[in-house]
Amino acid sequence: MASPLVVNILELTRRPGTDKDLVVAVPATILSLDDPRVADDQDVDVDIHLESVSGGIVVTGTAVA
């Protein structure tokens, strides 16, 4: 099963300035968190913005448990 956090960046790398948003809720267990405040059965809300720039991709966002 593919992870909901895996993003195909091929379309982003074709043109600088191209962007993509990703908003998902993932189980804390797939993130391998080492924080007792986050229960294994808890979801983590991930909200990120990816933007293609010359020479790479900039990723900004948040992950909230």
LINZI-V115940 format. One record per pair of residues at least 6 apart in sequence whose ideal C-beta (glycine too) atoms are under 8 Angstrom apart, sorted by the first residue. I is the first residue (numbers start at 1). J is the second residue. If there is no record, write none. Layout:
i | j
I | J
I | J
This chain:
i | j
3 | 26
3 | 30
4 | 24
4 | 26
5 | 22
5 | 24
5 | 26
5 | 30
5 | 46
7 | 20
7 | 22
7 | 50
9 | 50
9 | 52
9 | 57
11 | 18
11 | 20
12 | 18
12 | 19
12 | 20
12 | 50
12 | 51
12 | 52
12 | 57
13 | 52
13 | 57
14 | 52
15 | 52
16 | 52
16 | 53
16 | 54
17 | 51
17 | 52
17 | 53
18 | 51
18 | 52
19 | 49
19 | 50
19 | 51
19 | 52
20 | 49
20 | 50
20 | 51
21 | 47
21 | 48
21 | 49
21 | 50
22 | 46
22 | 47
22 | 48
22 | 49
22 | 50
22 | 61
23 | 45
23 | 46
23 | 47
23 | 48
24 | 45
24 | 46
25 | 43
25 | 44
25 | 45
25 | 46
26 | 43
26 | 44
26 | 46
27 | 40
27 | 41
27 | 42
27 | 43
27 | 44
28 | 38
28 | 39
28 | 40
28 | 41
28 | 42
28 | 43
28 | 44
28 | 65
29 | 40
31 | 44
31 | 63
33 | 44
33 | 65
35 | 65
37 | 65
38 | 44
38 | 65
42 | 65
43 | 65
44 | 63
44 | 64
44 | 65
45 | 62
45 | 63
45 | 64
45 | 65
46 | 61
46 | 62
46 | 63
47 | 61
47 | 62
47 | 63
47 | 64
48 | 59
48 | 60
48 | 61
48 | 62
49 | 59
49 | 60
49 | 61
50 | 57
50 | 58
50 | 59
51 | 57
51 | 58
